[in-house]
Structure formats: structure tokens, C-alpha cells
Amino acid sequence: MAADIDLLIRGGSVVDGTGAPARTADIAISDGHIVAIGKVEAAATRVIDADGAMVTPGFVDVHTHYDGQATWDERLQPSAQHGVTTVVMSNCGVGFAPVRRDHHEQLIELMEGVEDIPGAALHEGLAWDWESFPEYLDALERRPHDIDFGTQVPHGALRLFVMGERGANRLPATAEEIAEMGRLAAEAIEAGALGFTTSRTLNHRTSRGEPTPTLTASRDELVGIAAAIGRTGAGVLQVISDFPDFDDEWTTLRAMMRTSDRPLSVSLSQVAHSPTAYRTLLDLVSAANDEGLTMRAQVGSRAIGVLVGLTSSVNPVQPCPSYQAISHLPLDARVQRMAEPRTRSAILAELIGDPRSLATRLHRLYVLGDPPNYEPGPEDSVGSAAARAGRADAPHETLYDLLLAGGGTNLLYLPIFNYVDGNLDAVAEMLAHPHTIPGLGDGGAHVGAICDGSFPTTLIAHWGRDRTRGPRFEVPWLVRRQTHDTAEALGLHDRGVLAAGFKADLNVIDMDHLGLGLPRMVYDLPAGGKRLVQGATGYLHTIVAGTEIYRDGAATGQLPGRLVRGPQQPKEQA
């Protein structure tokens, strides 16, 4: 007799994404959707025994940069290994469509500079079999993937397409150019783009060191594009800004929302030069919502930091002439030479003599540990390790030894944002705010120095179970933040909740063993480019549209992931 349903997940502790307490229930799945939840007696083609495990919706990551990788790679890792079943890319105003043939190089330089994705990999990996944004969506759709993904209209590409070199050089757009950018943005939204993104920060530069083309875009330009998007009745707006003048920038953001009647999110982190400014922005976000505008801040689940080492793009000894003389050698040979007394002495002397060296900041550079510790204390710093080794007067010696550890593969941790106070209390405050959502993991980007696509695992494991240096949060609330709330922010109302009619994207998690592996460098990008990846433990089953894609952290070979075109509704409401 034929089975009544395709898949039955039996007896799990269901944390359904609504914030409700966990309850024991079965989940029945057919045709890629949840058909029943509760006590299910129907026969199933396959049964997963989830007794003792937590069952959650699949995680939705709203801030990634898989724009290039999605065109050549079927697996959107590292995100897919961290319970993520839907990613949204083309954030921060960078991406690859629309594009003219003679602008390929400039978009690669922009992505390489802003998101630290090797230009050689992009040159070899991108097929460029598109020009318009709808054509780009068609190209993305031709390749199956492990997880679902959506994309947005990047302002940088849009400006270059319409304005050419004037756009790249940040000159003001004419009224006609603004109208054309708005027309193309609306066309992209109607074709399935989830939103429009722009960058207004000096931290974003091309690989040539030039500021992003969108840095100084006028209020008229941003409001004009937003208005055109608003006329479609769909799409979201995403902005990253330095907020050099809070009042002026706030006026621009309010105008974008009021003109378009579309939701807007802004990237938010704690910065060293103004460590309490994030509270000002949170107050503005609250004020916007009090006015009836829908505004959210995207926040990280830990510090945003770089991984430092011989294989990283951030290598403390890279500027040293004696290191540069051997830097062409394979890693094992390089480590062997670095261990020789003469080479060691020469590199250390040059390291000490450079006032800009990381050797001057060893109290803020941390031993990562295994498992990695993303809320380290003063005792975990390289400076403290040197003091314990009797090298308080020569801590650079300890730094040198740590760089050579693991055959030169060891990585140290340097928090940049969200760690001004040496803890994650500011992150806790941001996460707890009613108008924030988890984001900023940048999966697929900063591949030579940052591996924050693992943010969702940190959110659940660290903040729900492990944190000892401050308050934690209830796991059902954390799950809601990474599922329902992130999906809702992008208009993806068909996922993020475990209920009948919703897409069958979910995780079966061994909460006791949920954790992070060590980041490691692999060389599997096109042209042999390097990237950091990071695995996880505790994900027993990750399922997309009713199909298991990962089991105990290993890929099953199934590729049910698809391009998400536009807002979505549950099956029963479609």
C-alpha cells in the first residue's frame, strides 16, 4: 500500500519559530510542504526519529554575498552547514547585474574590494551570460542548489549601468538618470528581486582603493529609486551607512520609506570610535516604527572580527621584507624556513620595528581555541599567553610561535566591531531590541579573513546555552529571530514557521552537541582561490522542501534549493 506522506519527523521537541515553548509533536511532510503537525498516525515513505532532538524551521540568513558563488557552485557553504535553508544575497549595494560588457572588470573590482572575494576566482567563475537583471535571475535559476536563495538589486551595479564612468566616479545623477535607475530597479523587483541595496560607508572600497560608486549618492537619487520600487508594491530596502550626520542621513532614510511605503533595514554594529552610537540608531529605528514606518536594524550575533594567520589575508608578518622573500614558498616550506633561527630573528626584528604591526595590539588579539571561543576574556589574549610563558617583555615571540602552530594553519581572532568593552554585552542589547533581526554574517564574502556565515549557530548555541559572561536568551525566542523574523523581513511568509501549509524547510538538532568547528582555509574557488569554511556539530538533519540535504554535517547529494522570486505565501494561502 502506498504511503500517505513523504516524510514523517516523529517525536521531536518542536520549536516552531513563533516563539512558543517547545512541544513534543510529529511533523508530516508531502510535496515539499508541511501537511500536519501534532500526533500523526499516517504511513510515511521515510521516518526520522527525532526523539530527544529539537526540531526548528530552517534558518533564514538575510545578509550574504553568494552573488558569484551561486553561479558556479551548487553548494552555498558555509551557510548550508549551519542550518541555513534560505540565504539572501546582493547586500551592501554590490552584485553583478545589471551589467554592460565593458563593465565586467569594474564590478569584479568592486566585489573584490568590498567583500574580499578573489578577483581571479570571479574572473574564472563568472560566465557573464546575462546583461539585464531579469537575465541574471534566469542564469541563477539554471543551476540547482542545496538551499534556496534570493537576490536583490545592487545600487553599485545599477549606477554603473546607467551612468557609466560618471557613476563610478560618484558624480551626481541627473533627473533622467535617476528615473532610469528607478525603472530598472522596478523591473528587477517585478522579475523576482527581493529588494534594493546600497552602501554609504567609507569602509567599502574597490580593490583599487576607490570608494564605492554609491557613497555620495544624493537624497534625490535614493528617494527616486525607492519611489519607483514602491510603485511595484513589493521589495525591501537595505542600507549600510557611516551616519556621518545622523540627522541628515535619518532624513534620507525616512524619505525613502515614506515615498515608497516599503520596509527598510540598516546594518548596525558597535564601533570603537563611537562605542554608544548604536543606541542612537536603535532609538531612531524605534521612532520610525512609532511613526508607522517599517524599519529594522540588522545586527550580528557576535563580534565581527578577522582571523589572523599565515594562510589568512590578514598576516601580521606579511609586511616584513624577510618574510616577503620566502612568501612564495608552499606553506610547509615557508614554516620550515621561518623556524630557522636567522630567519626568525630577522622577521621578529622587522615586526617589532613596524609601529603599525599587529604586534602592538596583542592585548586585543586572541587565541581562538578549539572549540572556538568568540567571547574571549583578557586571559585569552596573545599578550596574556606571552606573560604566562615568561615573555611579557617580548610578546611578539609568542605571536610568532602561534603563527607557526599547526604547521602554519593556526588562526588567531581579532574582533573589530561589537567588542569595544571586551565582551558581547552590546550585542546582547542589540539582539534584544524589538526592531532588530540577526544578520551581517556575510556568508560567501571576506573569504580570506572572515568566516561569519556561522552566525546562526552562534546565535542558538552561545546565546541559548553556553554564555557565561552575561545574560542568555530563551531558545524559542532565538529560533524565532533566525526563522520567522528574518523571513518576514524579506516578505518570505511561506517559511520560517513549522505549521501546515508552510514550506518544509527545517532542522533536526542535537542541542547538547550544537557547536562550531574550527575555521579552516580551503583552496576550492575557481582559479584555485582560497576561502575560509567552518563546519558545525549537532545538525542531525537539514531539510529543504522536504528533501534532506545534510545528515550529521555531511552532504546527501540532493539539490532541492531554488531561486526565490519575490514575496512568498504559505501554500494554503497561495
N, C-alpha and C positions, 0 to 999 in steps of 0.2 A: 504494500500500500504506500502511495506517495506521501511524503512528509507534508505537514500543513504549513510549516515555516522553514525558512532557510537556515537560520541560526538562532540558537537559544543560549543566552548567558544566564546561568542558573545560580541563584542563591548568593549573589554578591551584595556587598554593602553599598547601596546605590546613593551616590551624592549627585543629585540630578541637575545641578547648575542653577537652580533657583535660589540657592542659599538655605534651603530647608535642611533639617538634620538628616543624617544618613538613615536609610531604612533598608531592611533586607527585602529583596524582590528579584524576580526573574524579568528578563528583557527579551522579547520576541522580535525578530528582525526578518523582513522579507522585502525583496526588490529594492534593497538599499535603504529602506526606511524602518523606523521602529513602528511596529503594529500593535504591541501590547506591552504593558509593564505592570507587574504585580505577581500573582500566582498564576503561572502559565502551565497548562497541562498538555498543550498540543505537541504532536510529534515534530521533531526538527531534523533536518538533514545533518546538522552538526550541533553539538552541545559543548559549551565551555563551562566547566565547573569553576565558579568564581567564589566559592565558599572561603571566607577569611580574607578576601581581597576587596578593594574599593573599586567601584565602577563609576566612571565620570564621563561626561561628554568629552569629545576630542577638544584639545586646546586650540584656540584661535589666536594667532600671532599677527597683530595689526601692523608691525613695523619691521619689514625685512627688505632685502635688496637682492633678490634672486633673478633680477631682470635679464642678466646674461646667462646665468647658470640654467635657468628654466628652458632656454632654447637648445641647450646641448646635453643636459643631464636629466635622466628620468627620476633621480632621487634628490629631493630637496633637503639634503643634510647640511648641517647638523640638526636642523629643526625637527625633522621627521623622527629622530631618535629620542626626542624629548616630549612625546605625547602630543605633538602638534599635528593636527589634521587639516588645517587651513592656514595658509600664510597670505599676507597682503604685501605686495612689493611696490616699487617706484615711489618710495617715500623721499622726502627731502629735496624734491624738485629735480631728481636725476633719473635718467632712464634712456631708452633707445628709440623712442618714437613720439611724434612723427620725426622723420629724418630725410634729408636730401643726400644724394650720393656723395657730394663733396663735403659733407659734414660728419662722415663716419669717424674720422680721426679726432675731431673736436669732442664728440660725445664720449669716445673712449677716454680721452684725456680728462674729461670732467668726472667720469665714473672712477677712473683710476685714482685721481687726486682726492675726491670727496670720500670715496668708500674703500680705498686701498685694495682694489681688485687688480691684479697684474694686467698691464696693458697688453703684454704678449699673449696672455690667455684669452683676452677679449678679441684681439685681432684674429687669432686662430679659431676661436669658438663661435663667434657670431657669423651667421650666414648672410645677414642683411637681405633676406628675401622679402622685404617689406619697405614701404615708404610712409604710408599713412598709418594712423593709429589703428583703424579697423583691420588693416592688413597685418599689423603686428599681432593683434589678437588672434587672427587666423593662423599665423605662424606658430604661436604658442600652443594653440589648440591641436596642432597636428601631432604633437608628441605626448604620449601618455606619461603620467607621473605617479609617484607613490601617494602624494597627498594633493588636496585641492589648493588652488592658488588664484588670487585675483590681482589685478594691477590697477594703477592709477595714471593720470596724465601728468607727466613731469614738466614743470614750468621751464626748466633749463632747455630741454629739447624743443618745447613749443616756441620759446623765444628765438632760438637759433633758427628754427624752420621758417618763421615768419619774417624775422628781421635780419638774418644773416650776420655778417660781422658787426653790424651796429648792435645787435642783440648780445653777441658775445662780449662786446666792449662796454656793456652796461649803459648804453645811451638811452635817452627817453624814447618810449614808443609813441608814435603818432596815434591820433584817434582811429585812423584806418587800420593800423597795425593791431591796436587793442581789439577792435571789432573782429579782425580775422583770427586773432588768438582765441577770442571767445567763441567764435563759430567752430573752430577746430576742437576746442575743449568740449563743447556741447556735442559735437559729432562723436567724439570718443566716448562720452558718457552714454550716448544713445546706442553705441555699438557694444557696450558692456563694461567700460572702465568704472571702477568703484568710486573714484574721486579725482581730485586735483591737488597737487602738492607743490610747495615752493620753499626755497631756502633764503633766509635773510641773516646769515651768520658768517662772520669772517673766518670761522673755523673751517669752513668749506672752501676749498680751492682746487683748481685743476692741477694736474701733475706738473704743469709749468709754473705753478705758484700763483696763478691769476685767481682773483675772487670769482665765485660763481656768477654766471650772467644775470641771475635774478636778485643779487644782493641789494641793489638800489632801485628795483622796480617801483614805480610811483603808486600812490594810492589809487589813482585813476585806473592804472593798468590792472591792479589786483581786483578792484571792485568791478571793473568792466568784465573781466573773465568770470568772476563769481556770479555776476548777474546773468550772463549767458548760460552758465551751468544751472542756475536757479530756474530758468525757463524750461528746463527739461523735467523738473520735478524730481530729480534723482541726484545721487552723488554727494560726497562729503568733501570737506576742505581740510588740508593738513599743512601746518606752518611750523618751521623752526626759525627762531629769531634770537638775536642777541639782546633785543629790547634796549637799545642804547638810550631811548627816550620812552619810558613806559607809557606816558600819556599819549604821545603821538602814535606809537605802534598800536596801542589799545584802540584808538580811534579808527585806525585802519581795519583791524580785525572785526570790530563791531560793525563797521560799514559793509564789510564782506558778508557777514552773517545777515544783517538786516536787508541788504539788497537781494541776496539770493534765497533767504529763508532755508539755508542748508546748514547742517551741523559742521562745526569746526573743531579740530583738535590742534593742540600746540605741544611741542616737545618741552619737557621740564626736567631740570636736574639742579642739584646744588653745586655752585661754582665757588672756587676758593677766593676770588677777588670780591665776592659779594655773597657771603655764605647764608644770609637770610632772605635774599631776593626772591627765592622760590615762594615764600609766604605771600609776598606782594602779588605775584602772579596767581597764586591759588585764590586770593581774595578777589581778583578781577574775574577769574573763572566763575566763582560763586555769584558775583554781581551780574555777570552775563546771564546765568541761568535764572536769577531772580527777575531779570527783565523779560524772561520768556525766550531767550536765545539758547540754543543747544550748543554748549561748549564744553570740551573735555581737555584735560591735560594728560598726555602720555608720559608715564613715569617708569623707571627701571625697577627691577626687584632686588638689585644690589648696586654696589658701586659700578660705575663704568670705568674700566681700567684696562691697561695694556699688559700683555705678557712679555716679559723681557728675557732674552737668551740669545745664544749663538745662532739658533735657527730662526729667530724672530726678526721682523722688520725693525724692532727696537733692540739693538745690540749695543750694550754700553762700551764695548771696546772697538766698535766699527770705526770711529774717527781716528784711532791710534795708527800712525804710519806703520809701526812694526806689525800690527795685525793686518792691515791692508796688504802688506807684502805677502801674506800667506792666505788671504781670504778666498783666493780662487781654488784652494785645495778642497778635496772632499772632506766632509765633516770629521771622519775618523783621523785622517792625516793632519787636519788642522788642529784637532785636540792634542794629538801627539806632539806636534811642534810647539803648541802653547805650553805644554808641560815641561819643555826643556828649560833649564834654569836661565840661560841667556835670553831667550825669547820672553819668558815670564817677566824677568826684571825689566826688559825694555818696554813691554806693553804696560806694566804697572807704573813705571815712571811717567809714561805719556798720559796714562789715565789720571794720575794724581795731578799732573800739570795742567789739565784742562778744567777751567773753572765752571764750564757748562756740563761737565760729566755727571752721569747718574751717581757716581761715587760720592758726590757731595750731598746726596739725598737718601742715604741708606737707612735713615730712620723712618722713611715712608715707602721703602721698597721691602716687600715681604717674601718670606719663604712660603710657597703656596701650600705645600704639604700634600699628603695622599691619605684620605680623600682631600680634595682641595678645600681650603678654608677661605671663604670670601668675606668673612668679618674678622680679620686678624687683629690681634692686640699688639701693643708695643713690644711684648716679648717675642713676637713672631718676626720682627724686622731683621733685616740683614745686619744692621748696626748692633742689635742685641745679640744676635748669633756670634758676631765678632767679639763682643765683650765676654761672652761665656767661654769663648775659645782663647781668651787672654790676648786678644788683638784689638783692644779698644783704641789703641793709638794707630792701628793700621787696618781699619775695617775693609779697605779695598782688597786686602789679601783674601779675606773670607768671600767677598764678592767674586773674586777670580776663581776660587775653588768651586763655588756654587755654579758658576757658568760652565765649568768643565764636568760637573757631575752628570751621571747618566750618559757618559760618552758624548757630552756636549748637547744633549737633548733637554736638559733641565730648564724649567721655566720659572721665573720669579714674577711676582704680582705687584704692579704699580697702579693703585687706584688714582683716577684723575678727577672724576666727578662723584658727588654723593658721599665723600669720605673726609670732608674737611675736619670733622671732630674725631676722626679715628674710630668711628663706629657707624652703624646704619640707622641711627635714630631719625635722621632727616628722611631717609627712605620710608621708615615706618609712618612718619607723619604724612608723607605724600601718598602712600598707598591707602591710608585710612580715609583720605578726603573723599567725600561723596561724588565728586565730579572728576575723578581721575580713572584711568584704565591702565593696566600693565602694558608696557611696550618697550621700544627702544633697544631690543635685543640685537637688531641689525643682522639677523641671520643672512649668510651669503656675502657679507661685506667685512671690511677691515680684516681680511683673511690672514694677513701676515703678522698681526699683533693682538687681535681681539677675538674672543670666542664666546660671545654673549648670547648666541642662539639658545643657550641652555637656561636662560632666564625663567622659563616656565617651571622647570624642575626646581630651581632655587625658590621660586615663589611658594610652591607647595611644601617642599621638604624643609627648607630653612625657616620660613615664616610660620609653618603649621606644626613643626615638630622639634627642630633642632636648636633654635636660637636660645642662647643662654645669656647674652649681654643686654637684654631688654625685652620688651613685651612681644608676644606672639599673637597670631590671629587664629580664629576658628577655621578649620579646614573647609567646611561647606562654603563659608564666605569667600575664601581664597579661590576655590574652584569656580564659584560664580563669576569672580572678577576675570578669570582667564578663559571663560567659556561664554556664558550668556552676555556679559557686559561688553566684552571685546567684539563678539559677533554683532550685537545690537548697534554698536558704534559705527559699523560699516554697512548697516542695513541688511545683514545676513540673518534674517529672522527664521531661517529654516534649520539652524544648527545651534549648538551651544546649550541645549536643554535635552534631557532624556525624557521624552514624552511621545505618545502616539502621534504619528504624522511627521515627526522631525527626522532629519537625515541621520542615518545610523553611523555616525562618527563617534567613536568612544574609546576609552582606555580602561583596561583592567589592570589595577596597580597593587603591588605588594607594598603597602605603605611603610611597613617596618624596614624594608630594604631599599626604599626610594632614595637615590643619591646620584652624585656626579662622579664620573671617571675623570682622570687627568686629561687636560687638553694635550693634543699631540699634533705635530706637523706632518702632513702628508703632501705628496707631490703628484696629485692626480688631476689638476686642472689642465686644460689644453695648453700645449707647448711646454708641458712639464711644470706648470706653475704650482706654487705651494699654497697651502691653506691649512688653517687650524681646524681640527674637528674635536669633538668631545662626546663621548658616549655617556650612558646613564645605566643605572641598575634599578630594578623594581617595576619596569614596564613589562608586564607579563604578556599583554596582548594590546596592540593598537589597531583599530579597525576604521576603515574609511568606506562609506557607502555599503556597509555590511560585509566588506571583504577585509580579511586580516592582512595587514601589510608588514607588521613586525611582531615577532614572537620571542620573548626573552631577549630583546635587543637586537635580534638578527632579522634581516630582511627575508620575507617569504617568497619574494619574486613577483608578487602581484602588484599591478599598477592601476588601481581604480581611480586615482586622482584626476581631476579635470579642471580646466579653466572655469572660474566662476564669472559669469557675465551679469553684472548688475545686481540690484537688490533681489533677495530671495524670500520666499514664504514657505511655511510648512506645507507638506503635500496635501493635507486635508483642506487647506485654505486656498490652494492654487486655483 
